Amino acid sequence: MRVLRAVGSFLKNFFIMFSFIVNLFLVVIIIGLLLFIFDIKNNIVTPLVSGLHSSFVGLDEATIDWTIPVRDTIPVVLDIPLQTNTVVTLTEPVPLVVGAAITLPGGAGNLSATVNLTLPEGLELPVALDLNVPVDEELDIALDVRAVIPINQTQLHDPINNLRLTFEPIVRALYNLPSNFGEAGEMVGNILSGQPIDLLAENAYSQDPWPGYGETAGVNYTLGNEPVPISNQPLVTGIVPLGGIPALDQLIRPELYAGSSSPAQNNTRAGENMSLLGIQSYFYDGSFGGVQQTRLQQSITASATAAAQTISPEMMPTAMTLPQETPALPGG
């Protein structure tokens, strides 16, 4: 019994001391965090989160400006119909020998004669051209095709904007939280006095999160005002990014949550509207690339099948006839 009491007393003292050490360690950590909490917030958390958020904003605001040099040779084989009235100039004298019927005056009869003429150099003759001009040449192509593409006017805007919305509430709250003990005391005073605190309010960072780019885009581009053909203009589906945490996203985009709605329900309705318009889902659900790849593979297969069907039996390779007896090898 004495041994058990001694062991129990030892364990009791050990756990008391262990608990004291752990609690003291935790208290030191908490005090350290309180002392350095603003340094952590200002120098680690805020730069990290705002760096991600601003990068997504900058990516969405970016414009691709690239010039593609095209250097190639293309064959041109065609007949050009030429129908026109023109004037040609003789480059050298042209002798003419023509027969002529000369009627003598006074009813003396007709006289057949041969007339020798020479058309002088430089004489202009009106002619009517009506002919086909065959062209069989290789043309050298040298083009510099410039493409200026704003990212936010393409389908890339949606996923990039969704990433931005994921970090938007967090980065707004970080910039609206106090950055030192003075601001913290002021915030506590406002709370105690009944003044509401809106951590998701607009601030200097959220109004202009991206500073700009190291290169320009669109300078001296003269085709920016050219209208896009109507048949090539994309349709607006009405689908919106889902955003991040719903409770925080609702504070930033309340219009999408009005009447117990949600971005997902909004997107379902948008898809139904597209179906009513006869627009296939692969045009907007991200599967267009796969559909195009399938179509390309089907086209290649169909072309190969058609080519195989046009091969005549005479063009097929004949079977090789092997000799009936294999000649003996020397020394065999």
C-alpha angles and dihedrals in degrees: 000000000000089000092052091048090051092049092047092049090050093049091047093052091043094053092045091053092043091050091048092051093047093048091047090050091050091048090052091050092049092049090048091050091049091050094046100029093106092047089052091047096044100038105030117017100036096045091047097049096037090047091058093043096048091047090058090047091049092047091053092048093047124112123209109226112177135149117217114204111216114199115167146124120238126190116237116198116166146114116248114207109223119195116160145121114243143157121245126198121216112237095197138015114285117207117214128195111191136166117241134193109215119198111210117223122253094032093288091145138253129304126204115213143164117237123204113204135172121205106215125235112267095030111146115222125189110226136175114225120206112162145111116254111210115217122194108161142124113240123208112228119206112171134153106207113196119201121195109183123173107213094217089061093060135066089267087077093074101056092039091049090049090056090049092051090051092062098030098091093044096049092046091052092048092054092045094050117091117272098202141018092267093058090043091055090048091051092049089050091052091049092049090049091055098252112146117240116215107196091180095055119127114269139177092275097047091050093056112011098158119062098200141266137293092231134041125240129203098016111154091001104147101184097067092103095048110117118243112237110263092236090058098047113111122236121239106239098190092233113142132197114269093229127204131287105006095220091054095036089056089061091055099039105027093158090070092055098046115130095014089300127139139195090260092054090046090053092049090055090046091054091050090051090052090052090052088053091052094246112149115233094235089071091069110012096075098256096103093102092054092048091051091049090052091049091049092051091049090050092051091049092048092049092050091049092049091049091051092051092053094057110105122222090249089061093053115100114256120239116259115242113219120213115260094227125039111223114241117257117244110274092015 
